[in-house]
Amino acid sequence: MVSDHDPFQNELLAALTEEERRRVFPYLELVKIALGDVLYSPYKPMMHAYFPTTAIVSLLQMTQTGATAELAMIGKEGFVGISLFMGGDTTSSWAMVQNAGYAYKLPAKIIKEEFWRGGKLQHLLLCFTQTLITQMAQTAVCNRHHTVEQHLCHWLLLSLDRLSSNDFNMTHELIANMLGVRRESVTEAAGHLQRDGLIHYTRGKISIRDRTGLENRACECYHVVKVETDRLRTVAE
């Protein structure tokens, strides 16, 4: 049975070979990360990779005026820090905690060494990177072609897939920052979903009441990401 704080809660760490676990697990450090914590900021050295267990981390791009938009979200299915093995030690985006919880951090030196060994970990990280690219591509499509309500359903479902319950804390203002839209637009869209019994929202807490209903209201972007994530999860086994 997985304990409250266990590396096996992260799917990538759980899929490592016994030999890789012996090399990697001694360097893992459990960290508690709070809503709004910044794990990476643009062009600053990335000292660790993060493997979330109960937390969710958003990759955000920010304009010169301070406006933000989410590129992707990462939870227990993956890790934060692909730049470490993609040829650079920095990134142009922000990595910010969207849902408070726990993660395991691993020194950059260790994950680089393991990646270049060319073993199971390398295969897992490359497969996850492909799912992340898919999520970013669909986010771009969603921002351009779909309604705020469709995008909100898509975003709620992605969050739900990475949580252990149907409840999470998130204000309309924070969601608007993630989606890159006006807060009033999120309030209106969330009101429609609550009126139809799909969610319940009160005092910054969202409860999902009808997942199937959300899936029916979401655009195809969620399903594209879900299918690709599930496919690559199987390939990586």
Backbone torsions as a table, in degrees:
resi	resn	phi	psi	omega
1	MET	NA	139.1	179.6
2	VAL	-78.7	131.1	-179.9
3	SER	-78.3	178.1	178.9
4	ASP	-60.9	-34.3	-179.0
5	HIS	-129.3	98.7	-173.9
6	ASP	-147.9	131.5	178.9
7	PRO	-56.6	-25.4	-178.1
8	PHE	-69.2	-9.9	174.1
9	GLN	-70.2	-21.7	175.1
10	ASN	-91.1	127.5	-172.1
11	GLU	-64.5	-34.7	-180.0
12	LEU	-69.9	-44.7	179.2
13	LEU	-65.2	-36.9	-179.7
14	ALA	-66.7	-25.7	-175.6
15	ALA	-89.1	-2.5	-179.1
16	LEU	-67.3	155.7	174.4
17	THR	-72.8	163.2	178.4
18	GLU	-58.8	-40.5	-179.6
19	GLU	-63.9	-42.1	179.1
20	GLU	-66.4	-39.2	178.0
21	ARG	-60.9	-40.6	179.5
22	ARG	-62.3	-34.0	-179.8
23	ARG	-81.5	-36.2	-171.4
24	VAL	-92.2	-45.5	-170.4
25	PHE	-57.4	-35.1	178.8
26	PRO	-61.9	-20.5	-178.3
27	TYR	-95.7	-5.3	-179.9
28	LEU	-73.8	138.2	177.1
29	GLU	-126.7	121.8	178.2
30	LEU	-71.8	130.0	178.3
31	VAL	-130.8	141.7	174.7
32	LYS	-94.6	123.8	-177.4
33	ILE	-119.5	136.3	-173.5
34	ALA	-100.0	158.2	176.1
35	LEU	-52.9	126.4	178.6
36	GLY	92.2	-9.7	176.9
37	ASP	-61.1	139.1	179.0
38	VAL	-101.3	117.5	179.2
39	LEU	-87.2	-36.5	176.3
40	TYR	-137.6	145.5	170.7
41	SER	-128.2	159.5	-172.6
42	PRO	-55.4	131.0	170.6
43	TYR	63.2	19.7	172.6
44	LYS	-101.7	142.0	-178.4
45	PRO	-55.0	135.9	178.4
46	MET	-94.7	109.6	-173.9
47	MET	-90.6	-19.9	-177.2
48	HIS	-142.2	156.3	164.2
49	ALA	-99.2	149.9	-178.6
50	TYR	-120.6	131.4	178.2
51	PHE	-114.2	96.5	-177.8
52	PRO	-64.4	147.5	172.5
53	THR	-114.9	-55.3	178.2
54	THR	-115.5	-10.5	179.7
55	ALA	-88.9	163.1	171.0
56	ILE	-125.1	133.9	-179.7
57	VAL	-116.4	133.6	177.8
58	SER	-101.8	137.2	170.1
59	LEU	-94.0	121.3	-172.3
60	LEU	-122.8	145.2	170.2
61	GLN	-110.4	141.2	-176.4
62	MET	-126.1	137.1	177.2
63	THR	-84.3	172.5	178.9
64	GLN	-64.2	-23.5	179.5
65	THR	-86.1	-5.1	179.4
66	GLY	96.6	-1.6	176.6
67	ALA	-70.6	142.5	-177.0
68	THR	-123.4	160.2	172.6
69	ALA	-152.2	138.0	-178.8
70	GLU	-80.1	135.0	175.6
71	LEU	-90.7	-40.0	-177.8
72	ALA	-166.8	164.1	173.5
73	MET	-125.7	148.5	-175.4
74	ILE	-132.0	132.4	177.3
75	GLY	-132.1	-141.5	-174.1
76	LYS	-65.4	-12.5	-179.7
77	GLU	-80.9	-9.5	-170.8
78	GLY	-151.0	-150.9	179.5
79	PHE	-150.7	162.7	-178.3
80	VAL	-111.3	121.5	177.9
81	GLY	132.9	35.7	-176.7
82	ILE	-64.2	-22.3	179.8
83	SER	-61.0	-23.3	-177.0
84	LEU	-63.7	-28.1	178.4
85	PHE	-118.7	11.8	179.5
86	MET	-102.7	10.3	175.2
87	GLY	108.0	2.2	179.8
88	GLY	-147.3	159.0	179.7
89	ASP	-107.6	10.1	177.3
90	THR	-134.9	171.4	178.6
91	THR	-141.1	158.2	179.1
92	SER	-90.3	-5.0	-177.0
93	SER	-109.5	175.6	176.4
94	TRP	-103.7	146.4	170.0
95	ALA	-115.5	110.5	-173.5
96	MET	-125.7	141.4	-178.3
97	VAL	-71.8	121.9	179.6
98	GLN	-93.4	-36.0	178.7
99	ASN	-132.4	121.3	-176.3
100	ALA	-62.3	151.0	178.7
101	GLY	166.4	-145.5	-176.4
102	TYR	-122.5	155.1	175.2
103	ALA	-150.3	160.8	172.1
104	TYR	-106.4	130.7	176.9
105	LYS	-105.5	146.5	-176.6
106	LEU	-129.8	130.8	179.8
107	PRO	-54.9	140.7	-178.6
108	ALA	-54.5	-39.8	-178.3
109	LYS	-59.2	-40.3	-176.8
110	ILE	-70.1	-45.2	-178.3
111	ILE	-67.5	-33.1	176.2
112	LYS	-65.9	-45.0	179.7
113	GLU	-60.4	-44.2	-178.7
114	GLU	-67.8	-38.7	179.8
115	PHE	-60.9	-45.3	-175.7
116	TRP	-78.2	-3.6	169.5
117	ARG	-70.5	-23.3	176.5
118	GLY	77.6	23.7	-178.5
119	GLY	-92.4	-152.7	-177.9
120	LYS	-61.7	-39.4	-179.0
121	LEU	-59.6	-42.3	179.0
122	GLN	-58.9	-45.4	-180.0
123	HIS	-62.0	-42.9	179.3
124	LEU	-62.8	-43.9	-178.2
125	LEU	-67.0	-37.3	178.6
126	LEU	-68.7	-40.6	177.5
127	CYS	-64.1	-42.0	177.9
128	PHE	-63.7	-39.9	178.8
129	THR	-59.4	-37.9	177.4
130	GLN	-64.9	-39.5	177.4
131	THR	-65.0	-35.5	179.4
132	LEU	-66.8	-40.6	177.1
133	ILE	-62.3	-41.2	177.4
134	THR	-60.9	-44.5	179.8
135	GLN	-62.8	-41.2	178.9
136	MET	-65.0	-40.7	-179.9
137	ALA	-63.5	-43.9	-179.5
138	GLN	-69.9	-30.7	175.5
139	THR	-63.5	-40.7	178.4
140	ALA	-63.3	-43.5	177.9
141	VAL	-62.5	-45.1	-177.0
142	CYS	-62.4	-43.9	-179.9
143	ASN	-60.9	-32.4	-174.4
144	ARG	-89.0	-34.9	-166.4
145	HIS	-119.5	-9.9	-174.9
146	HIS	-117.8	160.5	-176.5
147	THR	-73.7	162.9	177.2
148	VAL	-60.7	-38.9	180.0
149	GLU	-64.6	-43.2	177.5
150	GLN	-62.4	-44.1	-179.8
151	HIS	-64.8	-39.1	178.3
152	LEU	-63.1	-43.7	177.2
153	CYS	-60.9	-45.3	176.5
154	HIS	-56.2	-47.6	-177.9
155	TRP	-66.3	-42.9	179.1
156	LEU	-62.7	-39.7	-179.8
157	LEU	-68.4	-40.5	176.5
158	LEU	-61.5	-41.2	178.0
159	SER	-64.5	-44.4	-178.0
160	LEU	-60.7	-37.6	179.3
161	ASP	-63.1	-21.0	-175.1
162	ARG	-105.6	4.2	-179.1
163	LEU	-114.7	160.5	-180.0
164	SER	-96.7	0.6	178.0
165	SER	-140.7	174.7	179.2
166	ASN	-92.5	5.7	-176.9
167	ASP	-118.8	138.2	172.6
168	PHE	-153.2	157.4	-177.3
169	ASN	-93.8	125.5	-179.3
170	MET	-168.5	124.5	178.2
171	THR	-84.6	161.4	176.7
172	HIS	-61.4	-35.1	-179.4
173	GLU	-64.8	-42.3	178.9
174	LEU	-66.7	-40.1	177.2
175	ILE	-62.6	-42.6	178.7
176	ALA	-59.6	-39.5	177.7
177	ASN	-64.3	-38.2	178.9
178	MET	-67.6	-43.7	-175.8
179	LEU	-81.7	-15.9	-178.7
180	GLY	73.9	35.3	-179.4
181	VAL	-130.0	175.1	179.0
182	ARG	-72.1	145.6	179.4
183	ARG	-59.9	-37.0	-179.4
184	GLU	-61.8	-33.1	179.0
185	SER	-67.8	-38.9	177.8
186	VAL	-67.7	-42.0	178.8
187	THR	-59.7	-42.6	179.1
188	GLU	-65.5	-45.9	-179.2
189	ALA	-65.1	-43.2	178.9
190	ALA	-64.5	-34.5	176.8
191	GLY	-62.4	-40.2	177.1
192	HIS	-62.8	-43.3	-178.6
193	LEU	-67.0	-37.4	178.9
194	GLN	-70.6	-41.0	179.0
195	ARG	-58.5	-35.9	-178.3
196	ASP	-90.3	6.6	173.4
197	GLY	79.9	16.5	-178.1
198	LEU	-86.2	-33.3	177.6
199	ILE	-138.0	165.9	169.0
200	HIS	-129.4	129.1	-177.3
201	TYR	-125.8	128.3	175.4
202	THR	-157.5	134.2	174.5
203	ARG	50.5	44.0	176.3
204	GLY	78.0	9.9	179.8
205	LYS	-116.9	129.4	179.8
206	ILE	-111.0	130.2	174.4
207	SER	-117.5	129.3	177.6
208	ILE	-84.7	120.9	-177.7
209	ARG	-101.4	-28.4	-175.1
210	ASP	-144.3	91.2	-178.0
211	ARG	-65.0	-42.4	-179.7
212	THR	-60.2	-40.5	177.7
213	GLY	-62.8	-40.1	177.3
214	LEU	-63.1	-42.8	179.8
215	GLU	-61.8	-37.4	179.2
216	ASN	-70.0	-28.2	-178.9
217	ARG	-89.8	-18.7	-178.5
218	ALA	-72.7	157.9	173.7
219	CYS	-75.9	175.9	-178.8
220	GLU	-67.8	-13.5	-176.1
221	CYS	-58.9	-41.6	179.5
222	TYR	-61.2	-44.3	-176.0
223	HIS	-68.4	-35.5	177.1
224	VAL	-62.2	-46.8	-179.7
225	VAL	-64.6	-43.1	-178.2
226	LYS	-63.8	-45.5	-179.5
227	VAL	-62.9	-44.1	-178.6
228	GLU	-68.1	-39.2	177.9
229	THR	-62.8	-45.4	179.1
230	ASP	-65.2	-38.2	-179.8
231	ARG	-64.9	-46.7	-177.6
232	LEU	-72.8	-27.2	174.1
233	ARG	-62.9	-39.1	178.1
234	THR	-69.9	-42.7	179.2
235	VAL	-60.3	-35.8	-175.2
236	ALA	-78.3	-11.2	-177.9
237	GLU	-67.3	NA	NA
